[in-house]
């Protein structure tokens, strides 16, 4: 991060309201001073959910760009560089452009209380409004109803990915409450694509959609996606299409791919299936079962595999466990580092049966890292102290057959791992 960007972000922390009132009033006031950039955007696809939002946005971008659409993207958080959050018409925002926009919006805000995420959202919308484009993909930061990205009054389409327990302190302590917050992005007469959900979450979304007059495109009712021997089969009300396998690993990515296909076709019905096929195979999303081949991999024997995943909540633990079960052909070593306040017990529980060894780590510089001792306790004292990724990689027993290693538990951890690799 450049010193100019660091300086603005540091000053923004001083403006953070002492009491988070979960409203959009502060951002609406700032956007009015900026001449409403949120009203000067191309078609918007708005994506909420607990798990899979980023992957769905990656599929959306890849498919849109494969069809020739200039595409803005706003995601969070970043892993290594702040610039990862904002992509303008196909290219990551440059340091100079981001610094200029941050300073401009900071001056317009004139010291008024505002959160960092609200300010960054305003900066992204300002940059997007100033650059011609065909499509804008916005990923919700937290929840949906009061998330800063929910200032878009009339998106072309919305999407809700898998919902599970996370951010209880803000969104509620049960699935129904969390689903209600996610469903807050729905708008009257706007299509919303919904993937696989627990019954309670699905019922809340459908009830809210009916109440406000939003249309829902529900998996296995309005569209379906299934694996085949050669890729996948996608079906909606226009027909059935044979498509290649997604580039992103994991059975759960099938749902994210289907959500992206359905949402994009709802927003832009002329997207050719050939572009969708190309996008499926070209989507990239770091730290989602990403195969690492650099410096950290060199600490393992030849023919071993090293993967990185930012999954960090109970829902992510379940889908990662499904992948670990599919990886039963090799021993599996888990290296886990988590963020404080996350449900580490429930995250680890489904994965424990598949781990040959389990290592607890906390990287230097890892934001709000859960202490190694707490991760060991959450594992039922099965985990061994790393206490860092490199130390754990060196300590893993290597006298058996080729094995796999998965580093997981936190997006902040993932960022630190990518910096080392």
C-alpha positions in Angstrom: 0.0 0.0 0.0 1.4 3.4 -0.9 2.1 5.9 1.8 -0.7 8.2 0.5 -3.2 5.4 0.8 -1.9 4.4 4.2 -2.3 8.0 5.4 -5.9 8.3 4.3 -6.9 4.9 5.8 -5.2 5.8 9.1 -7.0 9.1 9.3 -10.3 7.4 8.5 -9.9 5.2 11.6 -10.0 8.4 13.6 -13.4 9.3 12.1 -15.0 5.9 12.9 -18.2 6.5 14.9 -18.0 5.4 18.5 -21.4 3.7 18.2 -22.2 1.7 15.0 -25.8 2.4 14.4 -26.2 0.1 11.4 -27.8 2.6 9.1 -27.0 4.0 5.7 -27.5 7.6 6.7 -23.8 8.6 6.9 -23.1 7.1 3.4 -26.2 8.7 1.8 -25.1 12.1 3.1 -21.6 11.6 1.6 -22.9 10.3 -1.7 -25.1 13.4 -2.0 -22.1 15.6 -1.6 -20.4 13.5 -4.4 -23.3 14.1 -6.7 -24.7 10.6 -6.3 -22.2 8.3 -8.1 -24.5 5.4 -7.1 -27.0 6.7 -9.6 -24.5 7.0 -12.4 -23.4 3.4 -12.7 -23.9 0.8 -15.4 -26.1 -2.2 -14.6 -25.3 -3.6 -11.2 -25.3 -7.2 -9.9 -25.4 -7.2 -6.1 -24.1 -10.3 -4.3 -24.7 -11.2 -0.6 -24.3 -14.4 1.4 -22.1 -15.9 4.1 -19.9 -18.2 2.0 -19.2 -18.1 -1.7 -19.8 -14.4 -2.4 -16.2 -13.8 -3.7 -16.2 -16.9 -5.8 -19.6 -16.0 -7.3 -18.2 -12.5 -8.1 -15.2 -14.1 -9.7 -17.3 -16.3 -12.0 -19.5 -13.3 -12.8 -16.5 -11.2 -13.8 -14.9 -13.9 -15.9 -18.1 -14.7 -17.8 -18.9 -11.0 -18.3 -15.4 -10.2 -19.6 -15.4 -13.3 -21.8 -18.5 -11.8 -23.5 -16.7 -8.5 -24.1 -18.3 -6.5 -21.3 -16.2 -3.9 -19.5 -16.8 -4.7 -15.9 -16.3 -2.9 -12.6 -15.9 -5.0 -9.5 -15.9 -4.1 -5.8 -15.0 -6.9 -3.3 -13.8 -7.2 0.3 -11.6 -7.8 2.1 -8.3 -7.7 0.3 -5.7 -10.3 0.9 -2.4 -8.6 0.1 -2.9 -5.2 -1.5 -5.7 -2.8 -0.8 -6.2 -2.3 -4.6 -7.6 -5.8 -4.9 -10.9 -4.4 -3.7 -11.6 -2.2 -6.7 -11.4 -3.3 -10.3 -12.2 -0.6 -12.9 -13.4 -1.7 -16.3 -11.3 -4.8 -16.1 -8.2 -3.6 -14.4 -7.2 -3.2 -10.7 -7.2 0.4 -9.6 -3.7 1.9 -9.6 -2.1 3.3 -6.5 -2.2 6.8 -7.8 -5.8 6.6 -8.9 -6.9 5.1 -5.6 -4.9 7.6 -3.6 -6.4 10.5 -5.6 -9.9 9.2 -5.1 -9.4 8.5 -1.4 -8.1 12.1 -0.8 -10.9 13.6 -2.9 -13.7 11.7 -1.0 -11.9 12.4 2.3 -12.0 16.2 1.5 -15.7 16.0 0.5 -16.5 14.2 3.7 -14.8 17.0 5.6 -14.2 15.1 8.9 -17.8 13.8 9.4 -18.1 10.5 11.3 -17.9 7.6 8.9 -16.7 4.0 8.9 -13.7 2.9 6.9 -15.9 0.5 4.8 -18.4 3.2 4.1 -15.7 5.5 2.9 -14.1 2.8 0.7 -17.5 2.0 -0.8 -18.0 5.7 -1.6 -14.6 5.8 -3.2 -15.4 2.7 -5.3 -18.7 4.1 -6.5 -17.0 7.5 -7.3 -14.4 5.7 -9.4 -17.0 3.5 -11.1 -19.2 6.5 -12.0 -16.2 8.3 -13.6 -15.2 5.5 -15.9 -17.5 4.1 -18.7 -18.3 0.5 -18.3 -21.0 -2.1 -19.1 -21.5 -3.9 -15.8 -20.8 -3.4 -12.1 -20.5 -6.3 -9.6 -20.8 -5.3 -6.0 -20.0 -7.8 -3.2 -21.7 -7.1 0.2 -19.2 -6.5 3.0 -21.3 -7.5 6.0 -24.9 -8.7 6.1 -26.9 -6.9 3.5 -29.8 -4.7 4.8 -27.5 -2.1 6.3 -24.3 -2.9 4.3 -22.8 0.1 2.6 -23.2 -1.5 -0.8 -27.0 -1.5 -0.3 -27.3 2.2 -1.4 -28.0 0.9 -4.9 -31.7 1.5 -5.4 -32.4 -0.6 -8.5 -29.7 -3.2 -9.4 -30.2 -5.2 -12.6 -30.0 -8.4 -10.5 -29.2 -9.7 -7.0 -27.7 -12.9 -5.8 -27.6 -14.7 -2.4 -25.1 -17.4 -1.8 -25.0 -20.0 1.0 -25.9 -18.6 4.4 -24.5 -19.9 7.6 -23.6 -18.6 11.1 -21.1 -15.7 11.0 -20.8 -12.2 12.5 -23.4 -13.0 15.2 -22.5 -9.8 17.0 -24.0 -7.8 14.1 -26.4 -10.1 12.3 -28.0 -12.2 15.0 -27.5 -15.6 16.7 -29.7 -17.8 14.5 -30.0 -18.6 10.8 -33.3 -16.9 10.4 -32.0 -13.6 11.7 -28.9 -13.7 9.5 -31.0 -14.7 6.4 -33.3 -11.7 7.0 -30.2 -9.4 7.0 -28.9 -10.9 3.8 -32.4 -10.7 2.2 -32.2 -6.9 2.8 -30.6 -6.5 -0.6 -33.8 -7.6 -2.4 -35.6 -4.9 -4.3 -39.2 -4.8 -5.7 -39.4 -6.2 -9.2 -35.7 -7.1 -9.3 -34.7 -10.8 -9.9 -32.6 -12.4 -7.1 -30.8 -15.7 -7.7 -30.7 -17.9 -4.6 -28.5 -21.0 -4.3 -28.6 -23.9 -1.9 -29.9 -22.9 1.5 -31.1 -24.4 4.8 -34.9 -24.5 4.9 -35.1 -21.8 7.5 -32.9 -19.4 5.5 -34.8 -20.2 2.2 -38.2 -19.6 3.9 -37.0 -16.2 5.2 -35.7 -15.1 1.8 -38.9 -16.3 0.0 -41.1 -14.6 2.6 -39.3 -11.3 2.3 -39.3 -11.5 -1.5 -43.1 -12.0 -1.5 -43.6 -9.1 0.9 -41.7 -6.6 -1.2 -42.5 -7.9 -4.6 -39.1 -9.2 -5.6 -38.7 -12.2 -7.9 -36.6 -15.1 -6.8 -34.8 -17.5 -9.1 -34.4 -20.5 -6.7 -32.0 -23.4 -7.3 -33.8 -26.7 -8.1 -37.0 -24.8 -8.7 -36.2 -22.2 -11.4 -32.7 -23.4 -12.4 -30.5 -26.4 -11.7 -26.8 -27.3 -12.0 -25.4 -30.8 -11.8 -22.0 -32.4 -12.4 -21.5 -34.7 -15.4 -18.6 -36.9 -16.6 -17.4 -34.1 -18.8 -18.2 -31.0 -16.8 -21.6 -29.7 -15.7 -25.2 -29.4 -16.9 -27.1 -26.2 -16.4 -30.9 -25.9 -16.9 -33.2 -22.9 -16.7 -36.5 -21.9 -18.4 -34.7 -21.5 -21.7 -33.3 -25.0 -21.9 -30.5 -27.3 -20.9 -26.8 -26.6 -21.6 -23.7 -28.7 -21.3 -20.8 -26.7 -19.9 -17.1 -27.4 -18.9 -16.1 -27.8 -15.2 -15.4 -24.6 -13.3 -11.8 -23.6 -12.8 -12.3 -23.2 -9.0 -11.9 -26.4 -7.0 -14.5 -27.8 -4.7 -17.9 -29.3 -5.1 -19.5 -26.3 -3.5 -18.2 -24.1 -6.4 -20.9 -25.7 -8.6 -23.5 -23.8 -6.6 -21.6 -20.6 -6.9 -21.1 -21.1 -10.6 -24.8 -21.7 -11.0 -25.7 -18.6 -9.1 -23.4 -16.5 -11.2 -24.8 -18.0 -14.5 -28.4 -17.4 -13.4 -27.7 -13.8 -12.1 -25.8 -12.8 -15.2 -28.5 -14.1 -17.5 -31.1 -12.3 -15.4 -29.3 -9.1 -15.8 -28.1 -9.5 -19.4 -30.2 -12.0 -21.3 -28.1 -11.8 -24.4 -24.9 -13.3 -22.9 -23.9 -16.2 -25.2 -23.4 -19.6 -23.6 -20.0 -19.8 -25.2 -18.9 -16.8 -23.1 -20.3 -18.4 -20.0 -18.4 -21.6 -20.8 -15.2 -19.6 -21.3 -15.7 -17.7 -18.1 -16.3 -20.8 -16.0 -12.8 -22.1 -17.0 -11.0 -18.8 -16.6 -12.3 -17.6 -13.2 -9.6 -16.9 -10.7 -10.1 -16.3 -6.9 -7.1 -16.4 -4.6 -7.2 -18.4 -1.3 -10.1 -20.6 -2.4 -8.6 -24.0 -2.5 -5.7 -22.3 -4.3 -2.8 -24.6 -5.1 0.5 -23.0 -4.0 3.7 -23.7 -5.9 6.1 -21.1 -4.5 8.4 -20.7 -1.5 6.2 -22.5 1.0 5.7 -25.5 -1.3 9.5 -25.9 -1.5 9.4 -26.9 2.2 7.6 -30.1 1.3 8.8 -33.1 -0.6 8.3 -33.5 -4.3 4.9 -34.9 -5.3 3.3 -33.4 -2.2 0.5 -30.8 -2.7 -0.1 -27.6 -0.8 -3.4 -25.7 -0.8 -4.7 -22.5 0.8 -8.3 -21.6 1.6 -9.7 -18.6 3.5 -12.7 -20.4 4.8 -13.3 -19.5 8.5 -16.9 -20.1 9.7 -18.9 -23.3 10.4 -20.4 -23.3 6.9 -17.0 -23.2 5.4 -15.9 -26.0 7.7 -18.7 -28.2 6.3 -17.9 -27.6 2.6 -14.1 -28.0 3.2 -14.8 -31.3 4.9 -16.6 -32.4 1.8 -13.5 -31.7 -0.2 -11.3 -33.4 2.3 -13.5 -36.5 1.9 -13.0 -36.4 -1.8 -9.2 -36.2 -1.2 -9.1 -39.5 0.6 -6.5 -40.9 -1.8 -3.7 -39.2 0.2 -2.9 -38.4 3.8 -4.1 -34.9 4.7 -2.4 -32.5 7.0 -4.3 -29.4 8.2 -2.6 -26.2 9.3 -5.2 -23.8 10.9 -5.0 -20.2 11.9 -8.2 -18.3 12.8 -9.4 -14.8 13.7 -10.6 -14.0 17.2 -14.4 -14.2 17.7 -14.9 -16.9 15.1 -16.5 -20.2 16.1 -13.3 -22.3 15.9 -14.9 -25.4 17.5 -17.6 -25.7 14.8 -15.3 -24.7 12.0 -12.9 -27.5 12.9 -15.4 -30.2 13.9 -16.4 -31.5 10.5 -12.7 -31.6 9.3 -11.1 -33.4 12.2 -12.0 -37.0 10.9 -10.0 -36.4 7.7 -6.8 -34.9 9.2 -3.8 -37.1 9.6 -2.2 -34.3 11.6 -3.5 -30.9 12.7 -1.4 -27.8 13.4 -2.4 -24.6 15.1 -0.7 -21.4 13.9 -0.8 -17.6 14.3 1.3 -15.7 11.8 3.3 -12.6 12.9 1.3 -9.7 11.5 -2.0 -11.7 11.2 -4.9 -9.3 12.1 -6.7 -10.3 15.3 -5.1 -13.8 15.2 -6.7 -16.3 17.6 -3.9 -17.6 20.0 -2.4 -21.0 19.1 -3.5 -22.3 22.5 -7.1 -21.4 21.8 -7.1 -23.3 18.5 -5.6 -26.3 20.2 -8.3 -26.2 22.8 -11.0 -25.9 20.1 -9.6 -29.0 18.5 -10.1 -31.0 21.7 -6.3 -30.9 22.2 -5.7 -32.8 19.0 -3.8 -29.9 17.3 -0.1 -29.4 17.8 1.5 -25.9 18.0 3.0 -24.8 14.7 3.3 -22.1 15.8 3.7 -20.6 12.3 3.0 -22.0 8.8 6.6 -22.4 7.9 7.4 -24.2 11.2 4.4 -26.5 10.8 5.4 -27.3 7.2 8.8 -28.3 8.4 7.5 -30.3 11.3 4.9 -32.4 9.4 6.0 -36.1 9.3 7.3 -36.8 5.8 8.3 -40.5 5.9 5.0 -41.8 4.4 3.5 -41.6 0.9 2.9 -38.2 -0.9 0.4 -36.2 1.0 -1.7 -33.0 0.8 -1.5 -30.0 3.1 -4.3 -27.5 3.5 -3.7 -24.1 5.2 -7.0 -22.6 6.2 -9.1 -20.7 8.9 -8.9 -17.0 8.1 -8.8 -14.6 5.1 -6.3 -12.6 7.2 -4.1 -15.7 7.5 -4.5 -16.3 3.8 -3.1 -12.8 3.1 -0.1 -13.4 5.3 0.5 -16.8 3.6 0.3 -15.2 0.1 2.9 -12.6 1.1 5.3 -15.4 2.1 4.8 -17.4 -1.0 
